[in-house]
């Protein structure tokens, strides 16, 4: 094993990348741990010069990207016949390894991961960089659930090194867009298609397009429409079927036109899902902390704080979608309420329904703690008026008694 690449001191080998070995190394100038991806330039002179020039151009472009969901590139260099990229060293797991655990992730986690990837792609696309090889092995999930896209800008180099006898470029066939399969020019919508393929696999545990060989997979990509994810995983909400279908549209004009729109729709879907969808897929061996448990842990109730019997109960008026509809009817515009009504498939609530669902005054005792809810403004005004009237009556009575006695 080599010991140095440029100024970097090699600590160990992390694995094999698409273009060469990936090393863990230290930068002695600033005492920083880095990951180094290498590319062997063992090509004919003319082909090597073109390849190396493209490599530096792509890597430098990717190095200008600064986003929390994109791995940071620190340096680009060359040592003998090896070109290398020094980048952020990530602690976590490849998404590919996570998916290989033979267990579907909870749908909420899938949405969180893919939303982060979409936001990273949106930033890169807005800066003119297309990834061209989005797939689970190019996504890192950190210990803090922070998601990072790797190989930005150099994925094009990896795919360029694998060709058929006819010269067709092969990236990662299972995740390629139809326009990549046909060798057409690609733009940000190709990345969106690849992300849609990855999303489908995460939701169902099955690839969107399959085949016994590369040609069969490519035929499927161009012609087949995969089953809706919900038909393979009942936990998938109906809204997500439509999001996946739009991301996987064969015609680029029918696809999401930018990754930010996809991220926004994924967030909206995440917000409408009931919590039971998430809990249903958690293994029994895992201790699940509910919303109410988490809330009770933060209750400041003096001597009762250490009493394990103290719990916090949500107000009975809070019933998820219906409560959201009532809140929207009181605060949002007509258009927003109508749109929410279509999403939830619920009628717009009337004044009587809103008033009837208003929470009662809070009740506290040793064993239970119900959330205090402030009364409506008109109720407070009515209560204040009643107190004032009682005070006036009391003063009059005191004056009459004083006059009789004295």
C-alpha positions as CSV (number, residue, x, y, z in Angstrom):
1,X,0.0,0.0,0.0
2,X,1.2,3.5,-0.8
3,X,2.2,5.7,2.2
4,X,1.8,9.2,0.7
5,X,-0.3,11.0,-1.9
6,X,1.1,14.5,-2.3
7,X,1.3,16.0,1.2
8,X,-1.3,13.5,2.5
9,X,-0.2,10.6,4.8
10,X,-2.1,7.4,4.1
11,X,-3.6,5.9,7.3
12,X,-5.4,2.9,5.8
13,X,-7.6,1.7,3.0
14,X,-11.4,2.4,3.2
15,X,-12.4,0.4,0.1
16,X,-12.6,0.3,-3.6
17,X,-14.3,3.1,-5.5
18,X,-15.6,3.3,-9.0
19,X,-12.3,4.6,-10.3
20,X,-9.7,3.4,-7.8
21,X,-8.9,2.8,-4.2
22,X,-10.4,5.0,-1.4
23,X,-8.0,5.9,1.4
24,X,-8.2,7.4,4.9
25,X,-5.4,9.9,5.3
26,X,-4.2,12.9,7.3
27,X,-3.4,16.4,6.2
28,X,-0.3,17.2,8.3
29,X,-0.6,20.9,7.5
30,X,-3.8,21.3,9.5
31,X,-3.9,17.9,11.3
32,X,-7.2,17.0,9.6
33,X,-8.5,13.5,8.7
34,X,-9.6,13.3,5.0
35,X,-10.8,10.7,2.6
36,X,-8.9,10.4,-0.6
37,X,-10.4,8.9,-3.8
38,X,-7.9,7.9,-6.4
39,X,-8.0,7.5,-10.2
40,X,-5.4,5.6,-12.1
41,X,-4.3,7.4,-15.3
42,X,-2.9,4.3,-17.0
43,X,-4.1,5.3,-20.5
44,X,-2.5,6.3,-23.8
45,X,-0.9,9.7,-23.7
46,X,-3.6,11.6,-25.8
47,X,-6.5,9.8,-24.0
48,X,-4.8,10.4,-20.7
49,X,-4.4,14.1,-21.1
50,X,-8.1,14.5,-22.1
51,X,-9.2,12.3,-19.2
52,X,-7.1,14.2,-16.7
53,X,-8.2,17.6,-17.9
54,X,-11.9,16.6,-17.6
55,X,-11.2,15.1,-14.2
56,X,-9.7,18.4,-12.9
57,X,-12.4,20.4,-14.5
58,X,-15.2,18.3,-12.9
59,X,-13.5,18.1,-9.5
60,X,-12.9,21.8,-9.3
61,X,-16.5,22.6,-10.2
62,X,-17.7,20.2,-7.5
63,X,-15.2,21.8,-5.1
64,X,-17.1,25.1,-5.4
65,X,-20.2,23.5,-3.9
66,X,-20.9,24.2,-0.2
67,X,-24.0,22.6,1.1
68,X,-24.8,20.5,4.2
69,X,-26.0,17.6,2.0
70,X,-23.0,17.5,-0.3
71,X,-19.6,16.1,0.7
72,X,-17.0,18.9,0.8
73,X,-14.0,18.6,-1.5
74,X,-10.8,20.0,-0.1
75,X,-8.1,19.4,-2.7
76,X,-7.3,17.9,-6.1
77,X,-3.9,16.6,-7.1
78,X,-1.7,14.1,-8.9
79,X,1.1,11.8,-7.7
80,X,2.8,9.9,-10.5
81,X,0.1,8.0,-12.5
82,X,-2.5,8.6,-9.8
83,X,-4.9,11.5,-9.7
84,X,-6.7,12.1,-6.4
85,X,-9.3,14.1,-4.7
86,X,-9.1,14.9,-1.0
87,X,-12.5,15.3,0.6
88,X,-14.4,15.4,3.8
89,X,-14.1,12.2,5.9
90,X,-17.6,11.0,6.8
91,X,-18.5,8.8,9.7
92,X,-21.6,6.8,9.0
93,X,-22.8,4.2,6.5
94,X,-23.5,4.1,2.8
95,X,-27.2,4.0,2.1
96,X,-26.5,0.9,0.0
97,X,-25.3,-1.0,3.1
98,X,-28.3,0.2,5.0
99,X,-30.7,-1.1,2.3
100,X,-28.8,-4.4,2.2
101,X,-29.9,-5.2,5.8
102,X,-33.0,-6.9,4.4
103,X,-35.4,-4.6,6.2
104,X,-37.5,-1.8,4.9
105,X,-36.8,1.5,6.5
106,X,-39.8,3.3,8.1
107,X,-41.5,5.5,5.5
108,X,-40.8,8.7,7.5
109,X,-37.0,7.9,7.5
110,X,-37.1,7.3,3.8
111,X,-38.8,10.7,3.2
112,X,-36.2,12.4,5.5
113,X,-33.3,10.9,3.6
114,X,-34.6,11.5,0.1
115,X,-35.6,15.1,1.0
116,X,-32.1,15.8,2.0
117,X,-30.7,14.3,-1.2
118,X,-33.2,16.4,-3.2
119,X,-32.1,19.6,-1.4
120,X,-28.4,18.8,-2.1
121,X,-29.2,18.2,-5.8
122,X,-31.3,21.4,-6.0
123,X,-28.3,23.4,-4.8
124,X,-25.9,21.7,-7.2
125,X,-28.2,22.1,-10.1
126,X,-28.7,25.8,-9.4
127,X,-24.9,26.1,-9.6
128,X,-24.7,24.3,-12.9
129,X,-23.5,20.9,-11.7
130,X,-25.2,17.6,-12.6
131,X,-24.3,14.5,-10.7
132,X,-25.2,11.9,-13.4
133,X,-24.9,8.9,-11.0
134,X,-27.3,9.2,-8.1
135,X,-27.6,5.8,-6.4
136,X,-27.5,4.4,-2.9
137,X,-23.8,3.8,-2.9
138,X,-23.2,7.5,-3.5
139,X,-25.3,8.5,-0.5
140,X,-23.8,8.6,3.0
141,X,-26.0,8.6,6.1
142,X,-24.1,10.0,9.1
143,X,-24.6,9.0,12.7
144,X,-26.6,12.1,13.3
145,X,-28.9,11.2,10.3
146,X,-27.2,14.0,8.2
147,X,-27.2,12.8,4.6
148,X,-24.4,13.6,2.2
149,X,-24.2,13.1,-1.6
150,X,-20.7,11.9,-2.6
151,X,-18.9,11.8,-5.9
152,X,-20.3,15.1,-7.2
153,X,-18.8,16.1,-10.5
154,X,-16.6,13.0,-10.7
155,X,-19.4,10.5,-11.3
156,X,-19.3,11.5,-15.0
157,X,-15.7,10.3,-15.0
158,X,-16.6,7.0,-13.5
159,X,-19.3,6.3,-16.1
160,X,-17.0,7.4,-19.0
161,X,-14.6,4.6,-18.1
162,X,-17.1,1.8,-18.7
163,X,-18.2,1.4,-22.3
164,X,-19.8,-1.3,-24.4
165,X,-18.2,-2.4,-27.7
166,X,-20.4,0.2,-29.5
167,X,-19.2,3.0,-27.3
168,X,-22.4,3.5,-25.3
169,X,-21.7,5.0,-21.9
170,X,-22.8,2.8,-19.0
171,X,-23.2,4.4,-15.6
172,X,-25.2,2.4,-13.1
173,X,-27.9,0.8,-15.3
174,X,-30.5,0.3,-12.6
175,X,-30.6,4.0,-11.8
176,X,-30.1,5.6,-15.2
177,X,-32.7,7.9,-16.8
178,X,-34.2,7.0,-20.2
179,X,-32.2,9.9,-21.8
180,X,-29.0,8.4,-20.4
181,X,-29.9,5.0,-21.7
182,X,-30.4,6.5,-25.2
183,X,-27.1,8.4,-25.0
184,X,-28.9,11.8,-25.2
185,X,-27.8,15.0,-23.4
186,X,-28.7,15.0,-19.8
187,X,-29.7,17.8,-17.4
188,X,-31.0,18.1,-13.8
189,X,-34.1,16.1,-14.7
190,X,-31.9,13.0,-15.2
191,X,-30.7,13.3,-11.6
192,X,-34.4,13.6,-10.5
193,X,-35.2,10.3,-12.3
194,X,-32.3,8.5,-10.7
195,X,-33.5,9.8,-7.3
196,X,-37.0,8.6,-8.1
197,X,-35.6,5.1,-8.8
198,X,-33.7,5.2,-5.5
199,X,-36.9,6.3,-3.7
200,X,-38.9,3.5,-5.2
201,X,-36.3,0.9,-4.0
202,X,-36.2,2.4,-0.5
203,X,-40.0,2.2,-0.2
204,X,-40.6,-1.2,-1.7
205,X,-37.3,-3.1,-1.2
206,X,-37.3,-3.9,-4.9
207,X,-35.6,-2.1,-7.9
208,X,-37.9,-0.1,-10.2
209,X,-36.4,-1.8,-13.2
210,X,-35.0,-5.3,-13.4
211,X,-33.6,-7.7,-15.9
212,X,-31.2,-10.6,-16.4
213,X,-28.6,-8.3,-18.0
214,X,-27.9,-4.7,-18.8
215,X,-29.9,-4.7,-22.0
216,X,-33.0,-6.0,-20.3
217,X,-32.7,-3.4,-17.5
218,X,-32.3,-0.6,-20.2
219,X,-35.4,-1.9,-22.0
220,X,-37.4,-1.8,-18.8
221,X,-36.2,1.8,-18.1
222,X,-37.4,2.9,-21.5
223,X,-40.7,1.0,-21.6
224,X,-41.9,-0.4,-18.3
225,X,-43.9,1.5,-15.7
226,X,-43.3,0.0,-12.2
227,X,-46.1,-0.9,-9.8
228,X,-47.2,1.8,-7.4
229,X,-45.1,1.6,-4.2
230,X,-48.2,1.3,-2.1
231,X,-49.2,-2.0,-3.8
232,X,-45.9,-3.5,-2.5
233,X,-45.8,-1.6,0.9
234,X,-49.1,-0.8,2.5
235,X,-47.5,1.8,4.7
236,X,-46.8,4.1,1.7
237,X,-49.4,6.9,1.6
238,X,-51.3,7.5,-1.6
239,X,-49.7,10.9,-2.1
240,X,-46.3,9.2,-2.4
241,X,-47.5,7.1,-5.3
242,X,-48.1,10.3,-7.3
243,X,-44.7,11.8,-6.3
244,X,-42.8,8.7,-7.4
245,X,-44.8,8.5,-10.6
246,X,-43.9,12.1,-11.5
247,X,-40.2,11.6,-10.6
248,X,-40.2,8.5,-12.9
249,X,-42.0,10.0,-15.9
250,X,-40.3,8.8,-19.1
251,X,-40.8,12.2,-20.8
252,X,-38.6,14.8,-19.2
253,X,-41.3,17.4,-19.7
254,X,-43.7,15.4,-17.5
255,X,-41.1,14.9,-14.8
256,X,-40.3,17.2,-11.9
257,X,-38.5,20.1,-13.5
258,X,-36.3,20.9,-10.5
259,X,-35.3,19.0,-7.4
260,X,-36.5,21.7,-5.0
261,X,-40.1,21.1,-6.1
262,X,-39.6,17.4,-5.5
263,X,-38.2,18.2,-2.0
264,X,-41.2,20.4,-1.2
265,X,-43.6,17.7,-2.2
266,X,-41.8,15.1,-0.1
267,X,-42.0,17.4,2.9
268,X,-45.7,18.0,2.3
269,X,-46.2,14.2,2.2
270,X,-44.2,13.7,5.4
271,X,-46.4,16.3,7.1
272,X,-49.7,14.5,6.3
273,X,-48.7,11.0,7.4
274,X,-50.1,9.7,10.7
275,X,-47.6,8.6,13.2
276,X,-49.0,5.0,13.2
277,X,-47.3,4.5,9.8
278,X,-43.9,5.0,11.3
279,X,-44.4,2.9,14.4
280,X,-45.8,-0.1,12.5
281,X,-42.4,-0.8,11.0
282,X,-40.2,-0.5,14.1
283,X,-38.9,-3.8,15.4
284,X,-40.3,-5.0,18.7
285,X,-36.8,-5.0,20.2
286,X,-36.5,-1.2,19.8
287,X,-37.9,1.0,22.6
288,X,-40.2,3.5,21.0
289,X,-40.5,6.9,22.7
290,X,-43.8,8.5,21.9
291,X,-44.6,12.1,21.6
292,X,-46.3,12.1,24.9
293,X,-43.4,10.3,26.6
294,X,-41.0,12.9,25.2
295,X,-43.2,15.7,26.3
296,X,-43.5,14.4,29.9
297,X,-39.8,14.2,30.2
298,X,-39.6,17.9,29.9
299,X,-42.4,18.8,32.3
300,X,-41.3,21.1,35.1
301,X,-43.6,20.2,38.0
302,X,-41.6,20.6,41.1
303,X,-41.7,17.6,43.4
304,X,-43.8,15.7,40.9
305,X,-41.0,15.7,38.4
306,X,-39.5,12.5,39.8
307,X,-42.8,10.8,40.1
308,X,-43.0,8.2,37.3
309,X,-46.8,8.3,37.4
310,X,-46.8,11.9,36.0
311,X,-47.8,11.9,32.3
312,X,-48.8,14.6,29.8
313,X,-51.9,14.1,27.8
314,X,-52.7,15.9,24.6
315,X,-55.9,18.0,24.6
316,X,-58.8,15.8,23.3
317,X,-59.6,18.6,20.8
318,X,-56.3,17.8,19.0
319,X,-57.2,15.1,16.5
320,X,-54.7,15.5,13.7
321,X,-56.2,16.2,10.3
322,X,-59.5,17.6,11.7
323,X,-57.6,19.9,14.1
324,X,-55.4,21.1,11.3
325,X,-58.5,21.8,9.2
326,X,-60.1,23.8,12.0
327,X,-56.9,25.8,12.5
328,X,-56.6,26.5,8.8
329,X,-60.2,27.7,8.6
330,X,-59.5,30.2,11.3
331,X,-56.1,31.5,10.1
332,X,-55.5,30.6,6.4
333,X,-56.8,32.0,3.1
334,X,-59.7,30.6,1.3
335,X,-57.4,29.1,-1.4
336,X,-55.2,27.4,1.2
337,X,-58.1,25.9,3.1
338,X,-59.7,24.6,-0.1
339,X,-56.3,23.0,-1.1
340,X,-56.0,21.4,2.4
341,X,-59.5,20.2,2.2
342,X,-58.7,18.4,-1.1
343,X,-55.5,16.9,0.4
344,X,-57.2,15.6,3.5
345,X,-60.5,14.8,1.7
346,X,-62.4,16.6,4.4
347,X,-65.1,19.3,4.3
348,X,-64.3,22.8,5.4
349,X,-65.3,23.1,9.1
350,X,-68.1,25.6,10.0
351,X,-68.1,28.1,12.9
352,X,-70.3,25.7,15.1
353,X,-67.8,22.8,14.6
354,X,-64.9,25.1,15.5
355,X,-66.6,26.4,18.6
356,X,-67.8,22.9,19.7
357,X,-64.2,21.5,19.4
358,X,-62.7,24.4,21.5
359,X,-60.7,22.9,24.4
360,X,-62.1,23.1,28.0
361,X,-60.2,24.8,30.9
362,X,-57.1,22.9,32.0
363,X,-57.4,20.3,34.8
364,X,-54.4,19.4,37.0
365,X,-53.9,16.7,39.6
366,X,-51.1,14.6,40.9
367,X,-51.4,11.8,38.4
368,X,-52.3,13.6,35.2
369,X,-51.3,16.8,33.6
370,X,-53.5,18.2,30.8
371,X,-52.1,20.9,28.6
372,X,-53.4,24.3,29.6
373,X,-55.0,26.0,26.6
374,X,-55.7,29.7,26.5
375,X,-59.4,30.5,26.1
376,X,-60.5,32.5,23.1
377,X,-60.3,36.3,23.2
378,X,-64.1,36.8,23.5
379,X,-64.3,34.3,26.4
380,X,-61.5,36.2,28.2
381,X,-63.3,39.5,27.6
382,X,-66.6,38.0,28.9
383,X,-65.0,36.6,32.0
384,X,-63.3,40.0,32.7
385,X,-66.6,41.8,32.3
386,X,-68.3,39.4,34.8
387,X,-65.6,40.0,37.4
388,X,-65.9,43.8,37.0
389,X,-69.7,43.6,37.4
390,X,-69.3,41.6,40.6
391,X,-66.8,44.1,41.9
392,X,-69.2,47.0,41.3
393,X,-72.1,45.1,43.1
394,X,-69.8,44.4,46.0
395,X,-68.8,48.0,46.4
396,X,-72.5,49.1,46.3
397,X,-73.4,46.6,49.0
398,X,-70.5,47.7,51.2
399,X,-71.6,51.4,50.8
400,X,-75.2,50.5,51.8
401,X,-74.1,48.5,54.9
402,X,-71.8,51.4,55.9
403,X,-74.6,53.9,55.7
404,X,-77.0,51.8,57.8
405,X,-74.4,51.2,60.5
406,X,-73.1,54.7,60.8
